[in-house]
Amino acid sequence: MPDVRYTDEQQAIIDCHDQLVVADAFAGCGKTTTAVGYSRARPQSRILYLVLNTGNAAEARQRFPKNVEPMTTHSLAWGAMKKQVGNRVTRNWKPHNLMRDLNINQARQASNAQRVLNAFFGSPDAEISEKHVEQVAFERDLSPSEQINAVALARLAWKRMMDPADRLEMPDDAYLKMYALGKPQLPYDDIIFDEAQDANPVTLQIVRAQQRAKVLCIGDRHQGIYQFRGAINAMEQLSVGATRFHLTRTHRFGPAIAEVANLLLSELKGETHPIVGLAKDGVWNPEKVTHLSRTNAQLFNLAAERRGEGIHWIGGPEKYRLELVRDAYRLYARDVQSIQDRTLREIGSWHDYTRYAEEASDGEAKILVKLVDQFGHDTPQLLDDIVRNAVALEADASMVLTTAHKSKGLEWDCVQLCDDFEFLNDMEWELSQNPNATPPVAESNLLYVAATRARKALTLNSETREWIKNLPRHREERRQAAQRFEMNRVNEEAGMQCGA
């Protein structure tokens, strides 16, 4: 057993044997080290280490003691449900799947039904109801008949998914939902619920249902960046009645980057516990820079500028769906027979795909349309150059590319944030008009995650730099908005009293 010296913050968590413990661990503050220490302090316990993805699970198997079983909730569910769902699970579940399997002839109808199903899969509810159509109804201005139709189609699809003899395809979240509805009791003494800020309500439902196991819920509530997948901050929901701790000291970066992180968290999230950067500040090295973007499209544009030369893609360029760009071009060029992606091939024409992207509000399809329209017939050669010139080893590259979402859990010496992080100006305008408005949580968290990937030096995107520069003015505008709001409230109350 390695000799590890824990901080007093870490040791307090390791020594705690309460039934429910919630530990807020800021970026680089030793969250996993603490979880390993917690496990080693309980060698006789059978421990489930509940993680977000299979990569985390594989890494944990090398690091945690043998009494710990690292698993995702989907792997837990798959072990119990694979005989029932068989080979019906698809990783590419699109509105087009429902159009085919349910004989729906309108992409909008299929998209509405799919969104209702996704809302249901990510909820703790036992049945599909009208409340699962509320969000899509608001976003897409659905008529009453469209809402009724969406719920009906979703119920039909769910009924068929539940039937082991049916061949209707389903996403992974469908069998996870089936598993959770069975209210399983897991055979563990302790559960370490990692990255709980990114859990979905179904995972939280499974953890909450456990009557025997003690639970350590550990993560950074400011790193919740998967709300678009239906994730919730389980740390907040489990905090009621829990014993709470904070991990605030990081050896990842020094005071300069910590100052930026603290400014973002205090200003955008109201955080009162500051991060303490214990490392030394470094210097910017323009020959070794990692660019973090909000979107794949921004990375493709960066790579296009240098035809991919000197670039290392985290996880490889294939992880950024570049081949899908090629298939989209084939559709654009009317080479349907060469298309590999089934959805693109079945849609069959660029005109129909463009219309589908808008009607179905398929974000990925919209990006593909924009890229191919921009680069036109240069797209195939550009893709070939980008893939051919990709540098296999990160150490040999002069530029590293990845998205902020993919960067989570990673770190680099010098980080440049791309200019597609854009929400602060719109946020400040809204706050200056309405003091009850709140900064967007998902975008605030993503900016914090991206900024805290840097070890030595960080270059912010232009909007964030300007926002920090203009903070005194923004704060004054917010103060004036709050003052106007209060004056209006007082005047309205006075008017009501006079009327009375």
C-alpha positions as CSV (number, residue, x, y, z in Angstrom):
1,M,0.0,0.0,0.0
2,P,1.6,3.3,-1.0
3,D,2.3,5.9,1.7
4,V,0.1,8.8,0.9
5,R,0.0,12.0,3.0
6,Y,-3.5,13.4,2.9
7,T,-4.4,17.0,3.7
8,D,-6.6,17.7,6.7
9,E,-9.5,18.3,4.3
10,Q,-9.0,14.9,2.7
11,Q,-8.5,13.0,6.0
12,A,-11.7,14.4,7.4
13,I,-13.6,12.8,4.6
14,I,-11.7,9.5,4.8
15,D,-12.4,9.2,8.6
16,C,-16.1,10.0,8.3
17,H,-18.4,7.0,8.7
18,D,-21.7,8.8,8.4
19,Q,-24.5,7.3,6.3
20,L,-24.4,10.0,3.7
21,V,-21.4,12.3,3.0
22,V,-21.2,15.0,0.3
23,A,-17.8,16.3,-0.6
24,D,-17.4,19.3,-2.8
25,A,-14.0,19.0,-4.6
26,F,-12.9,21.9,-6.7
27,A,-10.8,21.5,-9.9
28,G,-7.5,19.6,-9.2
29,C,-8.1,19.3,-5.5
30,G,-7.5,15.6,-5.1
31,K,-11.0,14.2,-5.5
32,T,-9.9,10.8,-6.8
33,T,-7.0,10.5,-4.3
34,T,-9.5,11.1,-1.5
35,A,-11.9,8.4,-2.9
36,V,-9.0,5.9,-3.1
37,G,-8.1,6.8,0.5
38,Y,-11.7,6.3,1.6
39,S,-11.6,2.8,0.0
40,R,-8.3,1.8,1.5
41,A,-9.6,2.8,4.9
42,R,-12.4,0.2,4.5
43,P,-10.6,-3.0,3.3
44,Q,-13.4,-5.3,4.5
45,S,-16.2,-3.5,2.7
46,R,-17.5,-4.3,-0.7
47,I,-17.5,-0.9,-2.5
48,L,-19.1,0.2,-5.7
49,Y,-17.3,3.1,-7.4
50,L,-20.0,4.6,-9.5
51,V,-18.5,6.6,-12.5
52,L,-19.8,8.4,-15.5
53,N,-18.1,6.5,-18.3
54,T,-16.2,3.3,-19.2
55,G,-12.9,5.2,-19.5
56,N,-13.2,6.3,-15.9
57,A,-14.0,2.8,-14.8
58,A,-11.0,1.3,-16.6
59,E,-8.7,3.9,-15.1
60,A,-10.2,3.2,-11.6
61,R,-9.5,-0.5,-11.9
62,Q,-5.8,0.3,-12.0
63,R,-5.9,2.7,-9.1
64,F,-8.4,1.5,-6.6
65,P,-8.0,-1.5,-4.2
66,K,-9.5,-4.9,-5.1
67,N,-12.5,-4.5,-2.8
68,V,-13.8,-1.8,-5.2
69,E,-15.8,-2.4,-8.3
70,P,-15.8,0.6,-10.7
71,M,-18.9,0.6,-12.9
72,T,-21.2,3.0,-14.7
73,T,-24.9,2.9,-14.1
74,H,-25.4,1.8,-17.7
75,S,-23.0,-1.2,-17.1
76,L,-25.0,-2.1,-13.9
77,A,-28.2,-1.9,-15.9
78,W,-26.8,-3.8,-18.9
79,G,-25.9,-6.8,-16.7
80,A,-29.5,-7.1,-15.6
81,M,-31.2,-6.1,-18.8
82,K,-29.2,-7.4,-21.7
83,K,-31.3,-10.6,-22.2
84,Q,-34.5,-8.5,-22.4
85,V,-33.2,-5.8,-24.8
86,G,-30.8,-8.0,-26.8
87,N,-29.4,-6.3,-29.9
88,R,-32.0,-3.6,-30.2
89,V,-29.7,-0.9,-28.6
90,T,-28.3,1.6,-31.0
91,R,-25.7,4.3,-30.3
92,N,-27.1,6.5,-33.1
93,W,-30.7,6.9,-32.0
94,K,-32.1,9.8,-34.1
95,P,-35.6,11.0,-35.0
96,H,-35.1,9.1,-38.3
97,N,-35.1,5.8,-36.4
98,L,-38.6,6.5,-35.1
99,M,-39.7,7.6,-38.5
100,R,-38.7,4.2,-39.9
101,D,-39.8,2.0,-37.0
102,L,-43.1,3.7,-36.3
103,N,-44.0,4.6,-39.9
104,I,-43.9,8.3,-39.2
105,N,-43.7,10.4,-42.4
106,Q,-42.9,13.8,-40.8
107,A,-39.5,14.5,-39.2
108,R,-41.1,17.1,-36.8
109,Q,-43.4,14.5,-35.4
110,A,-40.7,12.0,-34.9
111,S,-38.4,14.6,-33.3
112,N,-41.2,15.6,-30.9
113,A,-41.8,12.0,-29.9
114,Q,-38.1,11.4,-29.4
115,R,-37.7,14.4,-27.1
116,V,-40.7,13.3,-25.0
117,L,-39.0,9.9,-24.7
118,N,-35.7,11.5,-23.7
119,A,-37.4,13.6,-21.1
120,F,-39.1,10.4,-19.7
121,F,-35.8,8.4,-19.8
122,G,-34.1,11.1,-17.8
123,S,-36.8,11.5,-15.2
124,P,-37.7,9.5,-12.0
125,D,-41.2,9.0,-13.3
126,A,-42.8,5.6,-13.9
127,E,-45.0,6.5,-16.8
128,I,-45.0,8.9,-19.8
129,S,-47.3,11.9,-19.2
130,E,-48.1,15.3,-20.5
131,K,-45.3,16.9,-18.3
132,H,-42.7,15.2,-20.5
133,V,-43.8,17.2,-23.5
134,E,-43.7,20.6,-21.7
135,Q,-40.1,21.5,-22.6
136,V,-40.4,20.6,-26.2
137,A,-43.7,22.3,-26.5
138,F,-42.2,25.5,-25.2
139,E,-39.0,25.3,-27.3
140,R,-40.8,24.4,-30.6
141,D,-44.2,26.1,-30.0
142,L,-46.2,22.9,-30.4
143,S,-49.9,23.1,-31.0
144,P,-52.2,21.2,-28.6
145,S,-52.7,18.5,-31.2
146,E,-48.9,18.2,-31.7
147,Q,-48.4,17.7,-28.0
148,I,-51.1,15.0,-27.8
149,N,-49.6,13.3,-30.8
150,A,-46.0,13.4,-29.4
151,V,-47.1,11.8,-26.1
152,A,-49.1,9.2,-27.9
153,L,-46.2,8.2,-30.2
154,A,-43.8,8.2,-27.2
155,R,-46.1,5.9,-25.3
156,L,-46.3,3.6,-28.3
157,A,-42.6,3.5,-28.7
158,W,-42.0,2.8,-25.0
159,K,-44.5,0.0,-25.0
160,R,-42.8,-1.7,-27.9
161,M,-39.3,-1.2,-26.2
162,M,-40.6,-2.9,-23.1
163,D,-41.6,-5.9,-25.2
164,P,-38.7,-8.4,-25.5
165,A,-40.1,-9.8,-28.7
166,D,-40.3,-6.4,-30.5
167,R,-37.5,-5.2,-32.7
168,L,-37.9,-1.5,-32.3
169,E,-34.5,0.1,-31.7
170,M,-33.7,2.0,-28.4
171,P,-30.9,4.1,-26.9
172,D,-28.9,3.1,-23.8
173,D,-31.0,5.3,-21.6
174,A,-34.1,3.1,-22.4
175,Y,-32.8,0.0,-20.7
176,L,-31.3,2.1,-17.9
177,K,-34.8,3.4,-17.3
178,M,-36.2,-0.2,-17.3
179,Y,-33.6,-1.2,-14.7
180,A,-34.3,1.8,-12.4
181,L,-38.0,1.1,-12.5
182,G,-37.3,-2.4,-11.0
183,K,-35.9,-0.6,-7.9
184,P,-32.8,-2.8,-7.6
185,Q,-31.0,-3.2,-4.3
186,L,-27.3,-3.3,-4.9
187,P,-25.0,-5.8,-2.9
188,Y,-22.5,-3.2,-1.6
189,D,-21.5,-1.9,1.8
190,D,-20.4,1.5,0.5
191,I,-21.1,3.4,-2.7
192,I,-18.7,6.2,-3.9
193,F,-20.8,8.3,-6.2
194,D,-18.2,10.1,-8.3
195,E,-18.8,13.1,-10.5
196,A,-22.3,13.3,-8.9
197,Q,-22.8,16.8,-10.3
198,D,-23.3,15.2,-13.8
199,A,-25.7,12.4,-12.7
200,N,-29.1,12.1,-14.3
201,P,-32.2,11.8,-12.2
202,V,-32.4,8.0,-12.9
203,T,-28.9,7.4,-11.5
204,L,-29.8,9.5,-8.4
205,Q,-33.0,7.5,-8.1
206,I,-31.0,4.3,-8.0
207,V,-28.6,5.6,-5.4
208,R,-31.3,7.0,-3.2
209,A,-33.2,3.7,-3.2
210,Q,-30.3,1.9,-1.5
211,Q,-31.2,1.0,2.0
212,R,-28.0,-0.7,3.2
213,A,-25.0,1.0,1.7
214,K,-23.3,4.1,3.0
215,V,-22.8,6.8,0.3
216,L,-19.9,9.1,-0.4
217,C,-21.1,11.6,-3.0
218,I,-18.0,13.4,-4.3
219,G,-17.5,15.9,-7.2
220,D,-17.4,19.5,-8.1
221,R,-20.9,21.0,-8.4
222,H,-19.4,23.7,-10.6
223,Q,-18.3,21.2,-13.2
224,G,-21.8,20.0,-14.2
225,I,-21.6,20.4,-17.9
226,Y,-24.0,17.7,-19.2
227,Q,-27.4,19.4,-18.6
228,F,-28.0,19.0,-22.4
229,R,-28.1,15.3,-21.7
230,G,-30.5,15.6,-18.9
231,A,-27.9,15.7,-16.1
232,I,-28.7,17.2,-12.8
233,N,-26.6,18.2,-9.8
234,A,-27.2,15.2,-7.5
235,M,-24.8,16.8,-5.0
236,E,-27.2,19.5,-4.3
237,Q,-30.2,17.1,-4.0
238,L,-28.3,14.8,-1.7
239,S,-26.9,17.5,0.5
240,V,-30.1,17.8,2.7
241,G,-29.3,15.8,5.8
242,A,-25.8,14.9,4.6
243,T,-22.4,15.6,6.3
244,R,-20.7,18.1,4.0
245,F,-17.0,18.7,3.3
246,H,-15.0,20.9,0.9
247,L,-11.7,20.2,-0.9
248,T,-10.2,23.6,-1.8
249,R,-6.5,23.2,-2.3
250,T,-5.1,22.4,-5.7
251,H,-1.7,21.5,-6.9
252,R,-2.7,21.7,-10.5
253,F,-2.2,25.5,-10.9
254,G,-0.9,28.5,-9.1
255,P,-2.4,31.7,-7.8
256,A,-3.0,33.4,-11.2
257,I,-5.2,30.7,-12.6
258,A,-6.9,30.3,-9.2
259,E,-7.7,34.0,-9.3
260,V,-9.5,33.5,-12.6
261,A,-11.4,30.5,-11.4
262,N,-12.4,32.2,-8.2
263,L,-13.6,35.2,-10.1
264,L,-15.8,33.1,-12.4
265,L,-17.2,31.1,-9.5
266,S,-17.9,34.0,-7.2
267,E,-19.3,36.3,-9.9
268,L,-21.3,33.7,-11.9
269,K,-22.2,31.1,-9.2
270,G,-22.0,32.9,-5.9
271,E,-19.4,30.6,-4.5
272,T,-17.9,31.7,-1.2
273,H,-15.2,29.0,-0.7
274,P,-12.1,30.1,-2.6
275,I,-9.8,27.7,-4.5
276,V,-6.2,27.9,-3.2
277,G,-3.6,27.5,-6.0
278,L,-0.6,25.8,-4.4
279,A,1.5,25.3,-7.6
280,K,3.8,27.9,-9.2
281,D,2.5,30.2,-12.0
282,G,4.2,29.4,-15.3
283,V,5.0,31.2,-18.5
284,W,3.2,31.0,-21.9
285,N,4.8,28.8,-24.5
286,P,3.4,29.6,-27.9
287,E,5.0,26.4,-29.4
288,K,2.9,24.1,-27.1
289,V,-0.7,25.3,-26.8
290,T,-3.9,23.4,-26.3
291,H,-7.0,25.0,-27.8
292,L,-10.3,24.3,-26.1
293,S,-13.5,25.0,-28.0
294,R,-17.2,25.1,-27.3
295,T,-18.0,23.2,-30.5
296,N,-16.5,20.6,-32.9
297,A,-17.1,23.1,-35.7
298,Q,-14.6,25.6,-34.2
299,L,-11.9,22.9,-34.0
300,F,-12.5,22.0,-37.7
301,N,-12.1,25.7,-38.6
302,L,-8.8,25.9,-36.6
303,A,-7.5,22.7,-38.3
304,A,-8.6,24.0,-41.7
305,E,-6.4,27.1,-41.4
306,R,-3.2,24.9,-41.4
307,R,-4.6,21.8,-43.2
308,G,-4.1,19.9,-40.0
309,E,-0.4,20.2,-39.8
310,G,1.2,19.9,-36.4
311,I,-2.1,19.2,-34.7
312,H,-2.8,16.5,-32.2
313,W,-6.5,15.7,-31.6
314,I,-7.2,14.4,-28.1
315,G,-8.6,10.9,-28.6
316,G,-7.8,11.1,-32.3
317,P,-9.5,13.0,-35.1
318,E,-12.1,10.2,-35.5
319,K,-13.5,11.2,-32.1
320,Y,-14.7,14.5,-33.6
321,R,-17.0,12.9,-36.2
322,L,-14.9,14.1,-39.2
323,E,-16.1,11.1,-41.2
324,L,-19.6,12.4,-40.7
325,V,-18.5,15.6,-42.4
326,R,-17.3,13.5,-45.3
327,D,-20.7,11.7,-45.5
328,A,-22.5,15.0,-45.4
329,Y,-20.3,16.2,-48.3
330,R,-21.2,13.0,-50.2
331,L,-24.9,13.9,-49.8
332,Y,-24.2,17.4,-50.9
333,A,-22.4,16.1,-54.0
334,R,-25.2,13.6,-54.7
335,D,-23.0,10.6,-54.1
336,V,-25.5,8.8,-52.0
337,Q,-24.2,5.3,-52.7
338,S,-20.9,6.1,-50.9
339,I,-22.5,7.3,-47.7
340,Q,-21.7,5.2,-44.6
341,D,-24.0,6.9,-42.1
342,R,-27.4,5.2,-42.3
343,T,-29.4,8.3,-41.4
344,L,-27.8,10.4,-44.2
345,R,-28.1,7.6,-46.7
346,E,-31.8,7.0,-45.9
347,I,-32.6,10.8,-46.1
348,G,-31.1,10.7,-49.6
349,S,-30.8,14.4,-50.7
350,W,-29.0,17.5,-49.5
351,H,-32.2,19.5,-49.7
352,D,-34.1,17.0,-47.6
353,Y,-31.2,16.9,-45.1
354,T,-31.1,20.7,-44.8
355,R,-34.8,20.7,-44.2
356,Y,-34.6,17.8,-41.7
357,A,-31.9,19.6,-39.7
358,E,-34.2,22.6,-39.2
359,E,-37.5,20.8,-38.7
360,A,-36.0,18.2,-36.3
361,S,-33.8,20.9,-34.6
362,D,-30.9,18.3,-34.8
363,G,-27.9,20.3,-33.6
364,E,-25.3,18.0,-35.2
365,A,-27.1,18.1,-38.5
366,K,-27.2,21.9,-38.4
367,I,-23.4,22.0,-37.9
368,L,-22.8,19.6,-40.8
369,V,-24.9,21.7,-43.1
370,K,-23.0,24.8,-42.1
371,L,-19.6,23.2,-42.6
372,V,-20.2,21.7,-46.0
373,D,-21.9,24.9,-47.2
374,Q,-18.8,26.8,-46.1
375,F,-16.1,24.6,-47.7
376,G,-18.0,23.2,-50.6
377,H,-16.1,20.9,-52.9
378,D,-12.8,21.5,-51.0
379,T,-14.3,19.5,-48.1
380,P,-13.0,16.0,-49.1
381,Q,-9.4,17.2,-49.7
382,L,-9.5,19.3,-46.5
383,L,-10.6,16.3,-44.5
384,D,-7.9,14.1,-46.0
385,D,-5.2,16.7,-45.2
386,I,-6.5,17.1,-41.6
387,V,-6.5,13.4,-40.9
388,R,-3.2,12.7,-42.8
389,N,-1.4,15.5,-41.0
390,A,-2.7,14.7,-37.5
391,V,0.2,14.1,-35.1
392,A,-0.1,10.8,-33.3
393,L,1.7,11.8,-30.1
394,E,0.7,14.9,-28.1
395,A,4.3,15.5,-27.2
396,D,5.2,16.0,-30.9
397,A,2.5,18.5,-31.7
398,S,2.6,22.2,-31.7
399,M,-1.1,22.5,-31.3
400,V,-3.5,20.3,-29.4
401,L,-7.3,20.4,-30.1
402,T,-10.2,19.3,-28.1
403,T,-13.6,20.5,-26.9
404,A,-14.2,21.7,-23.4
405,H,-16.5,18.8,-22.8
406,K,-13.8,16.3,-23.8
407,S,-11.2,18.2,-21.8
408,K,-12.9,17.4,-18.5
409,G,-10.5,15.5,-16.2
410,L,-7.5,16.5,-18.3
411,E,-4.9,19.2,-18.0
412,W,-2.2,21.0,-20.0
413,D,0.6,23.5,-19.4
414,C,-0.8,26.2,-21.7
415,V,-4.4,26.5,-22.6
416,Q,-6.1,28.9,-25.1
417,L,-9.9,29.2,-24.9
418,C,-11.5,29.6,-28.3
419,D,-13.8,32.5,-29.2
420,D,-16.9,30.3,-29.4
421,F,-17.4,30.6,-25.6
422,E,-20.0,33.4,-25.9
423,F,-22.7,34.1,-23.3
424,L,-21.3,36.8,-21.0
425,N,-22.4,39.8,-23.0
426,D,-26.0,38.5,-23.4
427,M,-26.0,37.6,-19.7
428,E,-25.0,41.0,-18.6
429,W,-27.6,42.7,-20.8
430,E,-30.3,40.5,-19.2
431,L,-29.0,41.2,-15.7
432,S,-29.0,44.9,-16.4
433,Q,-32.7,44.7,-17.4
434,N,-33.9,42.1,-14.8
435,P,-32.1,41.8,-11.4
436,N,-33.9,38.5,-10.8
437,A,-32.3,36.9,-13.9
438,T,-29.5,34.4,-13.2
439,P,-26.3,33.5,-15.1
440,P,-26.8,30.3,-17.3
441,V,-25.5,27.5,-15.2
442,A,-24.3,25.1,-17.9
443,E,-22.4,27.8,-19.8
444,S,-20.8,29.2,-16.6
445,N,-19.7,25.7,-15.6
446,L,-18.3,24.9,-19.0
447,L,-16.2,28.1,-18.9
448,Y,-14.9,27.3,-15.5
449,V,-14.0,23.7,-16.5
450,A,-12.1,25.0,-19.6
451,A,-10.2,27.6,-17.7
452,T,-9.1,25.1,-15.0
453,R,-7.5,22.7,-17.4
454,A,-4.4,25.0,-17.5
455,R,-1.4,24.2,-15.3
456,K,1.0,27.0,-16.0
457,A,-0.6,29.6,-18.2
458,L,-4.1,30.5,-19.5
459,T,-5.3,32.7,-22.3
460,L,-8.9,33.5,-22.1
461,N,-11.2,34.1,-25.1
462,S,-11.8,37.6,-26.1
463,E,-15.3,37.9,-24.7
464,T,-14.2,36.7,-21.2
465,R,-11.2,39.1,-21.2
466,E,-13.5,42.0,-22.0
467,W,-16.0,40.9,-19.4
468,I,-13.4,40.9,-16.7
469,K,-12.1,44.3,-17.8
470,N,-15.6,45.8,-17.7
471,L,-16.7,44.1,-14.4
472,P,-16.9,47.4,-12.5
473,R,-19.3,48.8,-15.1
474,H,-21.3,45.5,-15.2
475,R,-21.7,45.5,-11.4
476,E,-22.9,49.1,-11.4
477,E,-25.5,48.3,-14.1
478,R,-26.7,45.3,-12.0
479,R,-26.9,47.6,-8.9
480,Q,-28.9,50.2,-10.8
481,A,-31.2,47.5,-12.1
482,A,-31.8,46.2,-8.6
483,Q,-32.5,49.7,-7.4
484,R,-35.0,50.3,-10.2
485,F,-36.7,47.1,-9.4
486,E,-37.0,48.0,-5.8
487,M,-38.3,51.4,-6.5
488,N,-41.0,50.0,-8.9
489,R,-42.0,47.5,-6.2
490,V,-42.3,50.2,-3.6
491,N,-44.3,52.4,-6.0
492,E,-46.6,49.5,-6.9
493,E,-47.3,48.7,-3.2
494,A,-48.0,52.4,-2.5
495,G,-50.4,52.5,-5.5
496,M,-52.2,49.5,-4.2
497,Q,-52.6,51.0,-0.7
498,C,-53.9,54.3,-2.2
499,G,-56.4,52.3,-4.3
500,A,-57.5,50.5,-1.2
